[in-house]
Amino acid sequence: MTHRIELLWFSDCPNHPVARQMLADAIERIAPGTWIEEVDASDPEVAMAQRFPGSPTIRIDGVDIEPGFADPGDYTPRCRLYRTSAGLRGVPDPALDREGAGSMTTASGTRPTLLARALRLEYLTVGWNIVEGVIAIAAAMASGSVALLGFGIDSFVESASGSVMIWRLHAERRTTDEERIEHVERRARKLVAGSLVLLAVYIAWDSITSLVANERPEPSVVGILLAVASLSVMWWLARQKRQVGTALGSRAMTADAFQTDACFWLSLFLLVGIGANALLGFWWADPLAALGMTFFIGREAVEAWRGEDED
């Protein structure tokens, strides 16, 4: 099996030449002729796009070689320290040279596991959002709530996004053709971004027309309970998707996590809007909450689309 080996580095750190040589020596013993893909992450935008934890970083099939690696969440270009048998050092443990075959075997075994986990998350996303969308739209029709209607439509957009990701992940499991996988992933990112744009435009239009027409929604207990449940589920799903997306090196999965983040914020805005209407009688809070949702949706659409330009 052909492995994807990446070396990410920052020009102001002196250790990447040592890491490059150590990696080259390991590859020469294990898989001569294997290409090392080098990424200069000195540019902060490149570092952010690559989720760069520091220089030097080595990934095999998208998995960091450091045992027990935890994503720091800070991708500012900087030097990296590794815990090794000799203490903290600026390069991975030299045991990589002797145990590289084991590292590659672990990585190749880990990736199918990660793909299966990603698929489970996407199936859960689609299932949850279909049920959520049906409940939200039914509650919206009963109460006349613009925020609930927008939330329900977003649930179906999220289902469509999850379906796109299921398609992408199955494509990766069926083929080892990296160009084909990249082609599928680019299409997936475009569809994710496009679905967000369409949703933002619709919610903005419906919110403004409701405010102008002075349409007063009825309180919705079902909507409040749904928003509370969605806050918990979306927070958990977004976190899990981001972890898997980082481990797989999949920007499409990360973009889908951003969309789930947007769904979390939509749930919060929904709760504030319909809660203010139910408890305080502020009918205008409902369409205003829906209008506020468009900011987060639009921002995530831009981020997803920018991911297309960072390849």
MITORKE-712198 format. One line per field, with one value per residue (C-alpha): chain; x, y, z. Coordinates in steps of 0.001 Angstrom, whole numbers, always signed. Each point is the difference from the previous one (the first is absolute). Example, Ala and Ser with C-alpha at 12.3 -4.5 7.8 and 13.67 -1.06 7.14 Angstrom:
2
cadena (A / A) $
east (+12300 / +1370) $
north (-4500 / +3440) $
up (+7800 / -660) $
// end
This chain:
311
cadena (A / A / A / A / A / A / A / A / A / A / A / A / A / A / A / A / A / A / A / A / A / A / A / A / A / A / A / A / A / A / A / A / A / A / A / A / A / A / A / A / A / A / A / A / A / A / A / A / A / A / A / A / A / A / A / A / A / A / A / A / A / A / A / A / A / A / A / A / A / A / A / A / A / A / A / A / A / A / A / A / A / A / A / A / A / A / A / A / A / A / A / A / A / A / A / A / A / A / A / A / A / A / A / A / A / A / A / A / A / A / A / A / A / A / A / A / A / A / A / A / A / A / A / A / A / A / A / A / A / A / A / A / A / A / A / A / A / A / A / A / A / A / A / A / A / A / A / A / A / A / A / A / A / A / A / A / A / A / A / A / A / A / A / A / A / A / A / A / A / A / A / A / A / A / A / A / A / A / A / A / A / A / A / A / A / A / A / A / A / A / A / A / A / A / A / A / A / A / A / A / A / A / A / A / A / A / A / A / A / A / A / A / A / A / A / A / A / A / A / A / A / A / A / A / A / A / A / A / A / A / A / A / A / A / A / A / A / A / A / A / A / A / A / A / A / A / A / A / A / A / A / A / A / A / A / A / A / A / A / A / A / A / A / A / A / A / A / A / A / A / A / A / A / A / A / A / A / A / A / A / A / A / A / A / A / A / A / A / A / A / A / A / A / A / A / A / A / A / A / A / A / A / A / A / A / A / A / A / A / A / A) $
east (+0 / +1258 / +169 / -321 / +2898 / +32 / +2684 / -1284 / +2487 / +521 / +2993 / +1065 / +400 / +3367 / -1100 / -1861 / +3157 / +849 / -3545 / +102 / +3198 / -1277 / -3224 / +1890 / +2223 / -3056 / -1718 / +3124 / -37 / -3754 / -1389 / +2669 / -1281 / -2919 / -593 / +157 / -2523 / +1494 / -2112 / +1510 / -2396 / +1800 / -3033 / -2664 / -2779 / +1736 / +636 / -3695 / -1139 / +2345 / -853 / +3741 / +1030 / +3629 / +3241 / +892 / -3177 / -100 / -3284 / -528 / -3328 / -1199 / +923 / +2632 / +2852 / +307 / -1673 / -2951 / +64 / -2693 / -934 / +1015 / -2592 / +2627 / +1489 / +2343 / +3292 / +2481 / +2498 / -1182 / +1321 / -329 / +60 / +2730 / +1980 / +2703 / -2419 / -1491 / +1551 / -675 / -412 / -1880 / +1655 / +2786 / -1846 / -1991 / +2972 / -112 / -3767 / -1238 / -1558 / -2062 / -1054 / -1133 / -1867 / -1751 / -916 / -1380 / -2027 / -1208 / -1333 / -2701 / -1062 / -212 / -1987 / -2468 / -331 / -541 / -2750 / -1752 / +57 / -1449 / -2744 / -870 / +3 / -2371 / -2348 / -123 / -538 / -2789 / -1925 / +918 / -1054 / -3392 / -713 / +1217 / -1995 / -3137 / +424 / +669 / -3218 / -1954 / +1487 / +929 / +3617 / +2503 / +2904 / -1400 / -627 / +3548 / +1336 / -1979 / +1244 / +3546 / -480 / -721 / +2990 / +2109 / -1412 / +1005 / +3479 / +237 / -1096 / +2757 / +2539 / -1309 / +493 / +3550 / +981 / -1368 / +1975 / +3193 / -750 / -628 / +3145 / +3679 / +213 / +1040 / -874 / -3513 / -399 / +1218 / -2437 / -2883 / +1092 / +146 / -3526 / -1132 / +1397 / -1745 / -3327 / +371 / +780 / -2801 / -2599 / +989 / -341 / -3466 / -1143 / +1306 / -1765 / -3318 / +36 / +924 / -2850 / -2597 / +1061 / -169 / -3387 / -1402 / +1205 / -1419 / -3338 / -171 / -604 / -268 / +875 / -1611 / +2150 / +1311 / +913 / +958 / +2405 / +1645 / +541 / +1334 / +2489 / +1303 / +498 / +1665 / +2498 / +1417 / -39 / +1523 / +2776 / +981 / -238 / +2076 / +2745 / +110 / +3 / +2829 / +2134 / -578 / +466 / +3355 / +1155 / -1029 / +1435 / -3423 / -958 / -3442 / -612 / +1297 / -2284 / -2901 / +980 / -194 / -3509 / -912 / +1470 / -2356 / -2856 / +1011 / -183 / -3292 / -1336 / +1144 / -1547 / -3182 / -189 / +520 / -2534 / -2876 / +783 / -326 / -3254 / -1391 / +1146 / -73 / -2350 / +2704 / -1367 / +2666 / +2752 / -963 / +714 / +2944 / +1524 / -490 / +1677 / +2919 / +454 / +1005 / +3246 / +1305 / -1255 / +1579 / +3316 / +194 / -876 / +2967 / +2317 / -1139 / +486 / +3434 / +1045 / -432 / +2645 / +2595 / +889) $
north (+0 / +3517 / +2304 / +3757 / +1417 / +3712 / +2163 / +3386 / +2626 / +3640 / +1825 / +1657 / -3357 / -1739 / -3604 / -891 / -915 / -2543 / -1365 / -165 / -2047 / -2287 / -570 / -606 / -2588 / -1803 / -24 / -1296 / -3018 / -599 / +1184 / +1288 / +2511 / +1197 / +3706 / +2439 / +2817 / +3135 / +2950 / +3350 / +1233 / +3305 / +1884 / +247 / -724 / -3185 / -965 / +448 / -1940 / -2881 / +143 / +292 / -899 / +1099 / -685 / -2663 / -2075 / -3405 / -1617 / -3431 / -303 / +3104 / -1346 / +1741 / -2364 / +1156 / -2591 / +1501 / +3163 / +2528 / +2839 / +3223 / +2122 / +2739 / -46 / +2989 / -800 / -985 / -2651 / -3296 / -2136 / -3788 / -2256 / -2547 / -2600 / +2663 / +2666 / +2927 / +435 / +2013 / -3120 / -3288 / -2891 / -1573 / -3286 / +1056 / -1097 / -3488 / -303 / +1830 / -3144 / -340 / +3645 / -444 / -3187 / +1756 / +2955 / -2172 / -1932 / +3179 / +1686 / -2607 / +270 / +3779 / -279 / -2368 / +2409 / +2928 / -1940 / -751 / +3702 / +946 / -2626 / +1335 / +3554 / -872 / -1997 / +2607 / +2908 / -1670 / -580 / +3476 / +1630 / -1698 / +1010 / +3593 / +615 / -1523 / +2226 / +2999 / -554 / -312 / +3156 / +2149 / +257 / +1169 / -1075 / -3528 / -174 / +1115 / -2448 / -2832 / +788 / +184 / -3496 / -1302 / +1916 / -1625 / -3359 / +776 / +926 / -3255 / -1897 / +1726 / -1097 / -3580 / +15 / +1332 / -2471 / -2976 / +1195 / -86 / -3484 / -1294 / +1355 / +612 / +2510 / +3167 / +2261 / -1426 / +479 / +3601 / +628 / -1338 / +2050 / +3239 / -609 / -752 / +3298 / +1942 / -1637 / +661 / +3683 / +345 / -1472 / +2503 / +2960 / -1060 / -452 / +3424 / +1760 / -1701 / +686 / +3664 / +486 / -1733 / +1869 / +3431 / -609 / -1252 / +3112 / +2308 / -1846 / +35 / -3757 / -1008 / -3645 / -2018 / -1377 / -3531 / -2309 / -2711 / +2448 / +895 / -3652 / -747 / +2890 / -1197 / -3545 / +1237 / +2126 / -3118 / -2229 / +2583 / +895 / -3654 / -734 / +3054 / -955 / -3621 / +970 / +2472 / -2614 / -2573 / +2572 / +1042 / -3602 / -824 / +3233 / +585 / +3639 / -1101 / -1677 / +3095 / +2221 / -2253 / +452 / +3766 / -452 / -1968 / +2871 / +2319 / -2338 / +326 / +3788 / -234 / -2052 / +2674 / +2819 / -2039 / -523 / +3714 / +1093 / -2353 / +138 / +3807 / -289 / -2655 / +1545 / +3743 / +339 / +1523 / -1284 / +1843 / -1990 / -3006 / +1458 / +1992 / -3233 / -1574 / +3012 / -291 / -3603 / +1146 / +1533 / -3336 / -1897 / +2507 / -45 / -3771 / +48 / +2306 / -2228 / -3114 / +1698 / +1342 / -3563 / -655 / +2590 / -1237 / -3257) $
up (+0 / -876 / +3006 / +14 / +2005 / +861 / +1552 / +1170 / +1108 / +971 / -1506 / +3279 / +1750 / -546 / +565 / -3186 / -1998 / +2722 / -79 / -3803 / +41 / +2744 / -1935 / -3244 / +1714 / +1400 / -3386 / -1729 / +2289 / -53 / -3339 / -2380 / -2519 / +2132 / -581 / +2933 / -414 / +1553 / +1122 / +980 / +2703 / +625 / -1348 / +2763 / -2504 / -1149 / +3635 / +806 / -3070 / +879 / +3741 / +579 / +3585 / -399 / -1859 / -894 / -329 / -1693 / -1033 / -1519 / -1819 / +1849 / +3448 / +2159 / +864 / +3615 / +2284 / +1866 / -2091 / +1000 / -2334 / +1839 / -1815 / -537 / -3498 / +225 / -1805 / +2701 / +1075 / +1459 / +2834 / +178 / +3043 / -714 / +1905 / +416 / +1278 / -1897 / -3448 / -3132 / -2170 / +486 / +1790 / -2101 / +525 / -3066 / -2100 / +1511 / +404 / -3053 / -1398 / +3145 / -256 / -3585 / +821 / +2874 / -2212 / -2771 / +2567 / +1680 / -3144 / -754 / +3650 / -294 / -3240 / +1676 / +2936 / -2375 / -1785 / +3293 / +882 / -3382 / +184 / +3460 / -1380 / -2816 / +2229 / +2773 / -2362 / -1943 / +3237 / +1279 / -3259 / -47 / +3619 / -503 / -3171 / +1518 / +3059 / -2247 / -1955 / +3239 / +1551 / -3009 / +1202 / -2628 / +2216 / +309 / -3732 / -783 / +2554 / -1554 / -3491 / +1354 / +1386 / -3487 / -1412 / +2708 / -1097 / -3580 / +1209 / +1914 / -3119 / -2009 / +2595 / -24 / -3774 / +386 / +2716 / -1926 / -3051 / +2074 / +1289 / -3534 / -1644 / +722 / -2866 / +1837 / -2929 / -103 / +3764 / -244 / -2845 / +2071 / +3028 / -2013 / -1249 / +3558 / +1306 / -2761 / +779 / +3733 / -633 / -2543 / +2337 / +2699 / -2371 / -1138 / +3570 / +1100 / -2880 / +705 / +3759 / -539 / -2476 / +2177 / +3158 / -1606 / -1609 / +3333 / +1832 / -2664 / -36 / +3818 / +113 / +3659 / +743 / +2788 / +2846 / -650 / +2881 / -2498 / -1673 / +3301 / +943 / -3484 / +201 / +3376 / -1309 / -3189 / +1930 / +1674 / -3082 / -2386 / +2453 / +332 / -3737 / -981 / +2448 / -1193 / -3693 / +503 / +1745 / -2737 / -2777 / +1454 / +374 / -3592 / -1402 / -1597 / -537 / -1182 / +3366 / +1789 / -2090 / +950 / +3665 / -571 / -1350 / +3116 / +2054 / -1876 / +935 / +3670 / -223 / -1843 / +2911 / +2440 / -2029 / -346 / +3756 / +707 / -2630 / +765 / +3738 / +30 / -1885 / +2345 / +3305 / -717 / -2929 / -2221 / -3327 / -1998 / +1756 / -2121 / -3488 / +1380 / +1333 / -3419 / -1627 / +2426 / -1075 / -3480 / +1314 / +1245 / -3022 / -2390 / +1864 / -123 / -3711 / -633 / +2047 / -1853 / -3380 / +929 / +776 / -3714 / -812 / +2480 / -1705) $
// end
